[in-house]
Amino acid sequence: MTNNKSIRRGALSRGLSLSIAGARAGGAFAFDSALRKLRGEEAGNSERLDREAQRFARSLGELKGSYVKIGQLFALLGEHFLPAPLTAALHQLESQAQPLPWRHVEPLLRDSLGSRYKELEIEPDALAAASLAQVHRARVIATKEMVVVKVQYPDLAAMLDEDFDAVVKMLRLARWIPISRDFDSWLQTLRAQLHAEIDYPRERAVAQQLASALLNYYSLTVDGVSLAVPNFWPRYSGSHWLTMDYVPGFQAGSLEVAALPQARRNALGRLMLELFFVEVFELGLMQSDPNFGNYLISAEGDQLTLLDFGSVMTLDESVQQALCETIVAGHCNDDAALLSGLQRLGCLKDDAGSHAQQTFRTFVVNLLEPLRPPSELPPEFLNQSGDYCWGRSALLNRTGRHVAKSITSRQFTIPSGDFALVARKLTGVFTFIAVLNAEFNAYDVIAPYLNRKAPVKKRSRQRT
């Protein structure tokens, strides 16, 4: 058996010590400079600030494995309340995953599959690689069907908490993150998310649950474009490996998708938005990772396939209800209901003043801009037919600048971890639609939900 620890870590303990020392040396300066910059005060040597953030992200990249995944999560979920240079540096980790050589992976699969290994012809070159696993295409010899085998890197479960605690320690030594109960709660959400992503039996069960639930919604076929979840192969799946149907396709930002007819790209964008509302308002079951690699678009643009169900989260009922009411209240300009929803989501303190209330109200209303009735959409972002141009609107850049100003308020509180995941999903959906350069008005997507401010349990709209 290959030495798993040597595959994943090597001499990581020494590298970790060096990283902590480097973070300690430059941390105080970086933290103070970041705060001054956010508050519009004299920012000091911004080049040194960026250099400290780059050095920290580079250290995580060199440590590889779960360290990279942890850094990616901080980048995705901390955009609005971590220093901008840090999140910018951590985002660079998203393109650093390299697959393990086949000579290391092949023994793992042989041991895991036993006699079933001979039933598959597995391609040695990885089809894709991430920080926690890699994927190999294979052929089922008996049926000639093509599948993909997702192989988890060894020792992850045993070392994940240790690695997470080490990253948090580095961030706190560098004073990049605060010490507070609010932030501790947020960190616990991230920790739970990491464990969910390496729980492959859970991932398979959740994927099947989501696939079954989505069949009940006729709205999830838009102008000939349908939603799909790959079939899993239990015979070739286990605690550290998963096998599912191979689905060919392209990511949203590819040239192939950009070349699709405008009508197809519009339908794909609308389908993503429909899916968000079904997940949040109906199911309370949501795929929370907006990475483009988690979606595949068929060559003809007539199918959108969901991938990677380790990131599917179950919304706490109170969070789900507060989120639904906040979205509806923001859309309907119901300030009292919006304030109540934001307080229950942890975005505002109960005693927040009028400035903080107005700041967050403006943020929510701005973010929901594409969902307004057609007559209320900004004319500068409409095409000749009166359709909203998602790419041209630069919506997230505009709302992001508003958030950057709001977090300097003393009345700003760190949102709950669940809300951070939901917010990231929504911005991911909007980014997906914008990258498609889709053009459509979305009022009719939200309209069915406006008369009910809470999710409906155990009820679905059946296909006709």
Salt bridges, closest charged atoms under 4 A:
GLU52 OE1 - ARG55 NH2 3.04
GLU79 OE2 - HIS91 NE2 2.85
GLU79 OE1 - ARG424 NH1 2.90
GLU94 OE2 - HIS91 ND1 2.62
GLU106 OE2 - ARG110 NE 2.21
GLU119 OE2 - ARG235 NH2 2.55
GLU121 OE1 - ARG139 NH2 2.76
GLU123 OE2 - ARG137 NE 3.08
ASP161 OD1 - ARG191 NH1 3.08
ASP161 OD1 - HIS195 NE2 2.85
GLU162 OE2 - ARG9 NH1 3.96
ASP163 OD2 - ARG8 NH2 3.14
ASP163 OD1 - ARG9 NH2 2.11
ASP165 OD1 - ARG191 NH2 2.65
ASP184 OD1 - ARG172 NH2 2.72
GLU197 OE1 - LYS69 NZ 3.06
GLU203 OE2 - LYS150 NZ 3.29
GLU279 OE1 - LYS425 NZ 2.59
GLU282 OE2 - ARG452 NH2 2.59
ASP308 OD1 - LYS150 NZ 3.48
GLU325 OE1 - ARG344 NH2 2.52
ASP334 OD2 - LYS453 NZ 3.13
ASP335 OD1 - ARG361 NE 2.73
GLU369 OE2 - ARG398 NH2 2.81
ASP444 OD1 - ARG270 NH1 3.00
